[in-house]
Amino acid sequence: MSFTFTQKDLTEWGSALLVFVSGATTGHYAATGMNAIQWMGAAAAVLGSVAVAVAVRVWPAKTGATVKAED
């Protein structure tokens, strides 16, 4: 059996891994104790990784031809 990975597959799985790792890291440090500034940074990291994952899945695919808007 042969598996082929496309760039789309790699970016989707990579962004999912980014969400998982940022959430796991935040959870680990939350368990050891964080102050308010660290909580804000952790929330920004998790929300940023979720934004990347959403953008990867929603962004339109590249096409061969570029469409130029006319004035």
C-alpha positions in Angstrom: 0.0 0.0 0.0 1.3 3.4 -1.0 0.6 6.7 0.8 1.1 10.0 -0.9 1.2 13.2 1.1 0.3 16.4 -0.6 1.3 19.9 0.6 -2.3 20.4 1.7 -2.2 17.3 3.9 1.1 18.5 5.5 -0.1 22.0 6.2 -3.4 20.8 7.6 -1.7 18.2 9.9 1.0 20.6 10.8 -1.5 23.3 11.8 -3.4 20.7 13.9 -0.1 19.7 15.6 0.6 23.4 16.3 -2.8 23.7 18.1 -2.2 20.5 20.0 1.3 21.5 21.1 0.4 25.0 22.1 -2.6 23.7 24.1 -0.5 21.0 25.8 2.2 23.5 26.7 -0.3 26.0 28.1 -2.0 23.2 30.1 1.4 22.1 31.5 2.4 25.6 32.6 -1.1 26.3 33.9 -0.8 23.2 36.2 2.5 24.5 37.6 1.1 28.0 38.1 1.1 31.1 35.9 0.6 34.8 36.6 -1.9 37.0 34.7 0.7 38.1 32.1 1.6 34.5 31.4 -2.0 33.6 31.1 -2.5 36.4 28.5 0.5 35.1 26.5 -0.7 31.5 26.6 -4.2 32.6 25.5 -2.7 34.5 22.6 -0.6 31.5 21.6 -3.5 29.1 21.6 -5.8 31.6 19.8 -3.0 32.3 17.3 -2.5 28.6 16.5 -6.3 28.1 16.1 -6.3 31.1 13.8 -3.6 29.4 11.7 -5.5 26.2 11.6 -8.6 27.9 10.5 -6.8 30.0 7.8 -5.1 26.9 6.4 -8.5 25.2 5.9 -10.5 28.2 4.7 -7.9 30.0 2.5 -8.8 29.5 -1.2 -6.5 27.1 -3.2 -4.0 28.6 -5.6 -5.1 28.5 -9.2 -2.9 28.4 -12.3 -4.2 31.7 -13.6 -4.1 35.0 -11.8 -7.2 37.2 -12.1 -6.5 40.9 -12.3 -9.2 43.3 -11.3 -10.0 45.9 -13.9 -10.7 49.5 -12.9 
